[in-house]
Amino acid sequence: MIKVKTFGEPLQPFKAHREMSELDARVNSFIAENGISRVISLSDATTQDNGSTCGLIRVLVYEE
């Protein structure tokens, strides 16, 4: 069965590298804890407020 999981992360100026690393760790933990053996897709999209990037949404499509 194919499933979709989304992860959100707010981004703050000058802290984006750390926040991206934390998001990577959350996604990797989810994959490991749920025994996911096949990742179909992983993509990122930004969220904006008044033209400034303020967050990130990561979408994981996987098969159980």
N, C-alpha and C positions, 0 to 999 in steps of 0.2 A: 504494500500500500504506500502510495506517495503522500507525504505530508509536508506542510510548510510551517516554519517557525520564524518569528520576527524578534529582533533584539533592537532596543533603542538606546541611544547614548547622547546626552547633552554634551556640547562642545563649548569649552571656554577658551578665550584667547590665551595663547602661550602654554596651554596644557593639552593640546590636541594629541601630541605624540603619546603621552601617558594614557589618555582616555582611549586611544585606538588600541594600545597594548592591553588595557583592561577588557575592552570589547572582544579582542581576539581570544583572551583567556576564558571569557564567559562562553563563547561559542565552542571552543575546544573542550571545555568541561562538559557542556551539554552533549556534545557528540560522544565523548567517552562514557559519561554516566548513563546514557541511553543505549549504548551498544550499537550505534549507527555504523553500518558497514559500507553504505553507499551514499555519497553526497552527489546530488544531481547538479545543483547550482548554488552559488553563494554570490550575492551581489549587494552593493551598497548604494544608498541614495541619501542625499543631504536634505535637511529641512531648513527653511529660511524664514527669517523675520525681518521685514523692512530691507530686504536685499542682502542681509548678512547671514552667512551660514551659522546656524545655532545648534544643529544636532545632526545625528546620523542614524539611519535605519538600515540594519543589515538583515537580509532575507536569506534564509537557509531552506533549500528544498532537498529533501532526503527521502530515502526509501527504507522502510522497516523490514 
